[in-house]
């Protein structure tokens, strides 16, 4: 039992990385420190815990860390599918303020950097916001670990971003795209529409992540950094069978690289070389790969699936993200306000036959 108590304040982050941390409470505040090896972390924790119990613990002075060094340390813990994007943000801030001590960075200089980026016109306001949101999160982690007293990004006013129109494919749009799309690659598009996977999630899908018996695929690390389970309908399962039969040499990847089957296909390259030309040829406007995910969510809502269920199926961490599809189900809103007048809108008109479900929902989604 004593051994179990000793290990309570020792944890590995990220799991499987070999990087061990300690956490303990001092004067009502949780303290976390990155140590390294597990044995060193256990020894450190035992020593600090004994000092606290004996009343002779003295907090260590905060480390003086440069932003560049802290970013390098932070990036070792990133496992989300957005890793490549975060690497770009980390590179920018390392080149911009890498030599500065994180505790010495001020809001004013960050505002000047923000204004300079805006004036240069090289980055859109939304992209500048993403860079600063990344820095804010990174420094919040440093704040939590006691390396600074205040996050300077907190005082930076982000640019307002116009809410763009949510584009999704109608059945007619899908037919147009299919007509001009290379037949051998159309299952890639169809699979995205039937599962709602993000581009990176789909192209990094492994066969070991698919359970055909339970009709579920697992996204080990989603955008939010958490594991996500996605139910598969008959068409999605059929596409997986087709893709597996195509592989002369079975690859560990569902969408393997055409050059080296031991590696996944480059989703961005496929998007630029295959998807974009087909969209342009079909004459569709505003359609990007993420449109396929919007199509998945939109068709679910149009079929009467509750928004809370759509949130779970799409893996939206924030419910407000799912709410952008609420307008696609106006019938439910009319029914709701109709109750206030003591009338059910459905009863005020002749009952109409149930419309035939869209092709996407012929087989339904397995629970």
Secondary structure, DSSP 8 states (H G I E B T S, - for coil): -HHHHHHTTEEESSTTSS-EEEEEEETTEEEEEEEESHHHHHHHHHHHHHHHHTT----------BHHHHHHHHHTT--STTHHHHHHHHHHHHHHHTTSBGGG--HHHHHHHHHHHHHH-SS-HHHHHHHHHHHHHHHHHHHHTTS-SS-GGGG---------------HHHHHHHHHHS-HHHHHHHHHHHHH---HHHHHT-BGGGEETTTTEEEESS-TTSS-EEEE--HHHHHHHHHHHHH-SS--SBTTB-SS-TTSB--HHHHIIIIIHHHHHHHT-SS--THHHHHHHHHHHHHTT--HHHHHHHHT-SSHHHHGGGGGGGHHHHHHHHHHHTT--GGGGS---------GGGSS----
